[in-house]
Amino acid sequence: MIIWISFVALVMVFLALDLLVFNRNAHVISTKEATKFTALWVSIALAFTGAIYFIYSGELVANPENLSSGKASLKYLTGYLIELSLSIDNIFVIAIIFKSFAIQQKYQHRVLFWGIVGALVFRAIMIFFGVALIHQVSWMTYVFGAFLLYTAFKMLTSNDEEFDPKNSSIYKLARKWFPVTDRIEGQQLFIKKMGKRIATPLFLALVVIELTDVLFALDSIPAILAITSDPFLVFSSNIMAIIGLRSMYFFLSNLLDKFQYIHFSLIAILTFVGIKMLLVHHYVFPEWVSLGFIFIALMVGALLSKYFPSKESNTTEALNTEKKL
């Protein structure tokens, strides 16, 4: 329990530093700044692999799968890479949401921060129930595996650009619950007007992002459960990926058009993990196979995007160049 409390406290310290020190004042986060913070959070997450090794070698946390310290470290790293790669698709949707609500870039970090805080709570609850289901109902792995394959198929046949947050039931329901102003009032989520508490567009964007993340978690949590059902490994790898999502968003938001094939990498990863879950009682894939497949899928998607850009990507890049000129 001490390890759990210490980990949650560490995450809270990270979040406090991020909001109250590094991003106390609203400002446009440059690509250079986003790159530095992305490198920082990824480095912290990778360094935590060493902490996992120490924790499991010292038997400082419950170990229901009787994992060795080395295997626990490898499972954490694999789970982290899965969560990090799947969050890339989340970034595409977040960009669409901000564009739909006309949220200026200097206010986006505050919305993302509170979105991350909410995501930590919701994902902790979902992980708790997901792990319980895996341990109590053995055939649930087949359900999760089939769901991941279905999700991969839906991703293959759908288009994120078709999503319009203002036409979503989430947005319409939020407007029924709260009086809303169309004006952005700085970083405020609510304002008081004539004695009434009124929601700003930032709050509506936060609600849509929050509930959209819950939908994404329905994919990512079963995916990591295919790697391990150890509660601490699932939770820590998930959270480490989430806390770096804000800086990664600002790092990738201007590069989304250049990585159009990464979407297919995510489909490949979900398909692989789904198959792994369906075969879990018949064949166990070595950890290095899972880690290697994830790495290769992402590299292939990135390389194809760089060397074989689509015509649409070339057109978008040309238009951006013209605007700069």
C-alpha positions as CSV (number, residue, x, y, z in Angstrom):
1,M,0.0,0.0,0.0
2,I,2.9,2.3,0.7
3,I,4.1,2.0,-2.9
4,W,0.7,2.8,-4.2
5,I,0.4,5.9,-2.0
6,S,3.9,7.0,-2.9
7,F,3.2,6.6,-6.6
8,V,0.0,8.6,-6.5
9,A,1.7,11.3,-4.4
10,L,4.5,11.4,-7.0
11,V,2.0,11.9,-9.8
12,M,0.2,14.7,-7.9
13,V,3.6,16.4,-7.4
14,F,4.2,16.2,-11.2
15,L,0.8,17.7,-11.9
16,A,1.2,20.5,-9.4
17,L,4.6,21.5,-10.8
18,D,3.1,21.4,-14.3
19,L,0.2,23.7,-13.5
20,L,1.5,25.9,-10.8
21,V,5.1,26.3,-11.9
22,F,5.8,25.5,-15.5
23,N,2.5,26.7,-16.9
24,R,1.2,29.1,-14.3
25,N,0.4,31.8,-16.8
26,A,-1.5,31.1,-20.0
27,H,0.8,31.2,-23.0
28,V,1.2,29.7,-26.5
29,I,3.4,26.6,-26.0
30,S,6.0,26.6,-28.8
31,T,7.2,23.4,-30.5
32,K,10.6,23.9,-28.8
33,E,9.0,24.0,-25.3
34,A,6.7,21.1,-26.1
35,T,9.7,19.1,-27.4
36,K,11.6,19.7,-24.1
37,F,8.6,18.7,-21.9
38,T,7.8,15.6,-24.1
39,A,11.4,14.5,-23.7
40,L,11.2,15.1,-20.0
41,W,8.0,13.1,-19.4
42,V,9.1,10.2,-21.7
43,S,12.5,10.1,-19.8
44,I,10.7,10.0,-16.5
45,A,8.5,7.2,-17.7
46,L,11.4,5.2,-19.0
47,A,13.4,5.8,-15.9
48,F,10.5,4.4,-13.9
49,T,11.3,1.0,-15.4
50,G,14.3,1.0,-13.0
51,A,11.9,1.7,-10.1
52,I,9.7,-1.2,-11.2
53,Y,12.7,-3.5,-11.2
54,F,13.6,-2.3,-7.6
55,I,10.0,-2.6,-6.4
56,Y,9.5,-6.2,-7.6
57,S,13.0,-7.4,-6.7
58,G,12.3,-6.2,-3.1
59,E,8.7,-7.5,-3.1
60,L,7.4,-4.2,-2.1
61,V,4.1,-4.6,-3.8
62,A,1.6,-7.4,-4.3
63,N,2.7,-9.7,-7.2
64,P,-0.3,-11.8,-8.2
65,E,1.4,-13.1,-11.3
66,N,4.7,-14.0,-9.5
67,L,6.7,-12.0,-11.9
68,S,10.5,-11.7,-11.7
69,S,11.8,-8.1,-11.4
70,G,13.1,-8.3,-15.0
71,K,9.8,-9.6,-16.4
72,A,7.8,-7.0,-14.5
73,S,10.0,-4.2,-15.9
74,L,9.5,-5.5,-19.4
75,K,5.8,-5.8,-19.0
76,Y,5.7,-2.2,-17.6
77,L,7.7,-0.9,-20.6
78,T,5.5,-2.8,-23.1
79,G,2.3,-1.5,-21.5
80,Y,3.7,2.0,-21.4
81,L,4.5,1.9,-25.2
82,I,1.0,0.5,-25.9
83,E,-0.7,3.3,-24.0
84,L,1.6,5.9,-25.5
85,S,1.0,4.8,-29.0
86,L,-2.8,4.6,-28.6
87,S,-2.9,8.1,-27.1
88,I,-1.7,9.4,-30.5
89,D,-5.1,8.7,-31.9
90,N,-6.6,10.5,-29.0
91,I,-4.5,13.6,-29.9
92,F,-6.1,13.7,-33.4
93,V,-9.6,13.9,-31.7
94,I,-8.5,16.5,-29.1
95,A,-7.2,18.7,-32.0
96,I,-10.6,18.5,-33.7
97,I,-12.4,19.3,-30.4
98,F,-10.3,22.4,-29.8
99,K,-10.8,23.5,-33.4
100,S,-14.6,23.0,-33.1
101,F,-14.9,25.1,-30.0
102,A,-12.4,27.8,-31.3
103,I,-10.2,27.4,-28.2
104,Q,-7.1,29.5,-28.6
105,Q,-3.8,27.6,-28.1
106,K,-2.8,29.6,-25.1
107,Y,-5.8,28.3,-23.2
108,Q,-5.6,24.7,-24.4
109,H,-3.1,23.6,-21.8
110,R,-5.4,24.4,-18.9
111,V,-8.3,22.4,-20.5
112,L,-5.9,19.5,-21.1
113,F,-4.6,19.6,-17.5
114,W,-8.0,19.2,-15.9
115,G,-8.9,16.6,-18.6
116,I,-5.8,14.6,-17.5
117,V,-6.8,14.9,-13.8
118,G,-10.3,13.5,-14.6
119,A,-8.8,10.8,-16.8
120,L,-6.6,9.6,-13.9
121,V,-9.7,9.1,-11.7
122,F,-11.8,7.4,-14.4
123,R,-9.0,5.1,-15.6
124,A,-8.2,4.1,-12.0
125,I,-11.8,2.9,-11.6
126,M,-11.9,1.2,-15.0
127,I,-8.6,-0.6,-14.4
128,F,-9.8,-1.8,-11.0
129,F,-12.9,-3.4,-12.5
130,G,-11.0,-4.6,-15.6
131,V,-8.4,-6.4,-13.5
132,A,-11.2,-7.9,-11.3
133,L,-13.0,-9.2,-14.3
134,I,-9.9,-10.8,-15.7
135,H,-9.2,-12.6,-12.4
136,Q,-12.7,-13.6,-11.7
137,V,-14.0,-14.5,-15.1
138,S,-11.4,-16.4,-17.2
139,W,-13.4,-16.1,-20.5
140,M,-13.4,-12.3,-20.2
141,T,-10.1,-12.3,-22.1
142,Y,-12.0,-13.5,-25.2
143,V,-14.5,-10.7,-24.8
144,F,-11.7,-8.1,-24.5
145,G,-9.8,-9.7,-27.4
146,A,-12.9,-9.6,-29.7
147,F,-13.6,-6.1,-28.7
148,L,-10.1,-4.9,-29.6
149,L,-10.4,-6.6,-33.0
150,Y,-13.8,-4.9,-33.5
151,T,-12.2,-1.5,-32.5
152,A,-9.4,-2.1,-35.0
153,F,-11.9,-2.8,-37.8
154,K,-13.9,0.4,-36.9
155,M,-10.7,2.5,-36.9
156,L,-9.9,1.0,-40.4
157,T,-13.3,1.9,-41.8
158,S,-14.0,5.2,-40.1
159,N,-12.6,8.7,-40.5
160,D,-11.8,11.0,-37.5
161,E,-12.6,14.1,-39.6
162,E,-16.3,13.0,-39.6
163,F,-16.5,13.6,-35.9
164,D,-18.1,16.9,-35.0
165,P,-18.1,17.6,-31.2
166,K,-21.0,20.1,-31.5
167,N,-23.2,17.4,-33.0
168,S,-22.4,14.9,-30.3
169,S,-24.9,13.9,-27.6
170,I,-22.3,14.7,-25.0
171,Y,-22.2,18.4,-26.1
172,K,-26.0,18.6,-26.3
173,L,-26.5,17.1,-22.9
174,A,-23.9,19.5,-21.3
175,R,-25.8,22.5,-22.8
176,K,-29.0,21.2,-21.1
177,W,-27.3,20.9,-17.7
178,F,-25.5,24.3,-17.7
179,P,-26.3,27.7,-19.1
180,V,-23.5,28.5,-21.6
181,T,-21.8,31.6,-23.0
182,D,-20.2,31.6,-26.4
183,R,-17.5,34.0,-25.2
184,I,-14.1,32.7,-23.9
185,E,-13.4,34.4,-20.6
186,G,-9.6,33.8,-20.3
187,Q,-8.8,30.5,-18.6
188,Q,-12.0,30.4,-16.6
189,L,-14.3,27.3,-17.0
190,F,-17.2,29.2,-15.3
191,I,-18.2,32.8,-14.9
192,K,-20.8,34.5,-12.8
193,K,-23.3,36.6,-14.6
194,M,-26.4,38.1,-12.9
195,G,-26.0,35.8,-10.0
196,K,-25.9,32.7,-12.3
197,R,-23.0,30.3,-12.8
198,I,-22.4,30.1,-16.5
199,A,-20.1,27.6,-18.3
200,T,-17.6,28.9,-20.9
201,P,-16.6,27.1,-24.1
202,L,-13.5,25.9,-22.3
203,F,-15.7,23.9,-19.9
204,L,-17.7,22.4,-22.8
205,A,-14.5,21.4,-24.5
206,L,-13.3,19.8,-21.2
207,V,-16.5,17.8,-20.9
208,V,-16.3,16.5,-24.4
209,I,-12.5,15.7,-24.0
210,E,-13.1,14.0,-20.7
211,L,-15.9,11.7,-21.9
212,T,-14.1,11.0,-25.2
213,D,-11.1,9.8,-23.2
214,V,-13.4,7.4,-21.3
215,L,-14.3,6.0,-24.7
216,F,-10.6,5.7,-25.7
217,A,-9.9,4.0,-22.4
218,L,-12.4,1.2,-23.4
219,D,-9.8,0.3,-26.0
220,S,-6.5,1.0,-24.2
221,I,-7.2,-0.7,-20.9
222,P,-8.2,-4.1,-22.5
223,A,-5.1,-3.7,-24.7
224,I,-2.7,-3.4,-21.7
225,L,-4.6,-6.2,-19.9
226,A,-3.4,-8.4,-22.7
227,I,0.1,-7.7,-21.5
228,T,-0.5,-8.1,-17.8
229,S,-3.3,-8.2,-15.2
230,D,-1.0,-7.0,-12.4
231,P,-2.8,-4.0,-11.0
232,F,0.2,-1.9,-10.2
233,L,1.9,-2.5,-13.6
234,V,-1.4,-1.7,-15.5
235,F,-2.0,1.5,-13.4
236,S,1.5,2.8,-13.4
237,S,2.1,2.3,-17.2
238,N,-1.3,3.9,-18.0
239,I,-0.7,6.9,-15.8
240,M,2.8,7.5,-17.0
241,A,1.5,7.6,-20.5
242,I,-1.3,10.0,-19.6
243,I,0.7,12.6,-17.7
244,G,2.9,13.2,-20.8
245,L,-0.1,13.5,-23.1
246,R,-0.4,17.3,-22.8
247,S,3.1,18.1,-23.9
248,M,2.9,15.4,-26.6
249,Y,-0.3,17.0,-27.9
250,F,1.5,20.4,-28.4
251,F,4.5,18.5,-29.9
252,L,2.5,16.6,-32.4
253,S,-0.5,19.0,-33.1
254,N,1.5,20.8,-35.8
255,L,2.8,17.6,-37.2
256,L,-0.4,15.6,-37.5
257,D,-0.7,15.9,-41.3
258,K,2.8,14.5,-41.6
259,F,2.0,11.3,-39.8
260,Q,-1.0,10.1,-41.7
261,Y,0.1,6.4,-41.7
262,I,0.5,6.2,-37.9
263,H,-3.2,5.5,-37.8
264,F,-2.6,2.2,-39.5
265,S,0.2,1.4,-37.1
266,L,-2.4,1.8,-34.2
267,I,-4.8,-0.5,-36.1
268,A,-2.0,-3.1,-36.4
269,I,-1.2,-2.9,-32.7
270,L,-4.8,-3.3,-31.6
271,T,-5.2,-6.3,-34.0
272,F,-2.0,-7.9,-32.6
273,V,-3.1,-7.4,-29.0
274,G,-6.6,-8.6,-29.7
275,I,-5.3,-11.8,-31.2
276,K,-2.9,-12.2,-28.3
277,M,-5.9,-12.0,-25.9
278,L,-7.9,-14.6,-27.9
279,L,-4.9,-17.0,-27.8
280,V,-3.9,-16.3,-24.2
281,H,-5.1,-19.8,-22.9
282,H,-3.5,-21.6,-25.8
283,Y,-0.3,-19.7,-26.6
284,V,1.7,-17.1,-24.6
285,F,3.7,-14.7,-26.8
286,P,7.1,-13.8,-25.3
287,E,7.3,-10.3,-24.0
288,W,10.0,-9.3,-26.5
289,V,7.6,-10.3,-29.4
290,S,5.0,-7.8,-28.1
291,L,7.5,-5.1,-27.5
292,G,9.2,-5.6,-30.8
293,F,5.9,-5.6,-32.8
294,I,4.8,-2.3,-31.2
295,F,8.1,-0.7,-31.9
296,I,8.2,-2.0,-35.6
297,A,4.6,-1.0,-36.2
298,L,5.2,2.6,-35.1
299,M,8.5,2.8,-37.0
300,V,6.9,1.6,-40.2
301,G,4.1,4.0,-39.9
302,A,6.5,6.9,-39.2
303,L,8.8,6.0,-42.1
304,L,6.0,5.6,-44.6
305,S,4.6,8.9,-43.5
306,K,8.0,10.6,-44.1
307,Y,9.0,9.0,-47.4
308,F,5.6,8.3,-49.0
309,P,3.4,11.2,-48.0
310,S,-0.1,11.2,-49.5
311,K,-1.2,13.8,-52.0
312,E,-3.5,15.3,-49.4
313,S,-0.5,15.7,-47.0
314,N,1.5,17.4,-49.7
315,T,-1.3,19.8,-50.5
316,T,-1.7,20.7,-46.8
317,E,2.0,21.3,-46.4
318,A,2.1,23.5,-49.5
319,L,-0.9,25.6,-48.2
320,N,0.9,26.0,-44.9
321,T,4.0,27.2,-46.6
322,E,2.1,29.7,-48.7
323,K,0.5,31.1,-45.5
324,K,4.0,31.5,-43.9
325,L,5.2,33.4,-47.0
